[in-house]
Amino acid sequence: MTVLAALFFLLGFAASWVAGRFVSSGAAVVQGGAIGICGVAALMVGMPHVLETSFGWAIVALLIYGLIGAVIFRSGQAAREKAQ
């Protein structure tokens, strides 16, 4: 994995937490879009060899990435609810 792919993945995780913590209406759409765009960008730009050689593993990686992003999103929502 290249540094660029790791940065895209981390950017998606950060956007998930920020969406859960600070966005009140439409947060799920913002989180889904951020995770989707950052995950696909990480695979296409940062790890194109994985996408070329094994499309199935790339989809599995995106699924796991999305699930982890959802957990981070929920922790951001919990922090927002706790703060209110």
N, C-alpha and C positions, 0 to 999 in steps of 0.2 A: 504494500500500500504506500502510496506516495504521500508527501506532506500536504499536497493540495487536496487530496481526497480526505485526509484526516481533518483538515480545516473546514471543508464543506460539511462533514458529519458533525463536527462540533458546533458549527454555525446553526445547523438545524436543531440540535439539542438546545442551544441557547435560545433560539427563537421559540421553541416549544415552551420553555419555562417562562419566558417573558409573556407569551400569549396567555398562558394559564394564570400568571400572577397579575398582569396589568390590564388585559383586555376583558371587558365584561360581556359585551354582546358580539356574537360572531367569533368567539375565541376558537371554537373547534374548527371553523373554516380557515382561520389564519394559521392555526397549528398544522392542520392537514396540508395546506398549501406549502408552508415552509418546509415541513418534513419531506414532502414529495419532491419539491424543486431541489432542495439541498441533497437529498439522497440520489436522485437521478444525475445531478451534476457531478457528485462525487464519483459515481460509477462511470459516467461517460468521459469526464475530463481527467479524473485522478487515477482511475483503474480501468482503462479501456480493454486491456488484455483479458480481464475477468469476464467482461461483457462479451467479448468475441469468442473466447474459448468455451465458456460454460454459461449459457443464458439461464439455465435452471438455477445454478448456484447464485447468480446475480439476483434473481427474483427472491430466493430464500434470504439473501443478505438484506434486501430492501424490506422484506417482511419483518425480520428481526429488528432492523433499524427502526421501523415504524412502531413496533411494539414497545421498544425502549423509549422512544419519543413520547408515546402515549403515557407511560408511567411518569416521565419527567413533567409532562403537561399536567397530570393529575396532582403532582406534588406542588406545582405552582398554584393550582387552584386551591389546594388545601391551605397554602400559605396566605392566599388572599382572603379566604373565609376566616382564617384564624385572626388576621389583622383587623377585620371588620368587627 
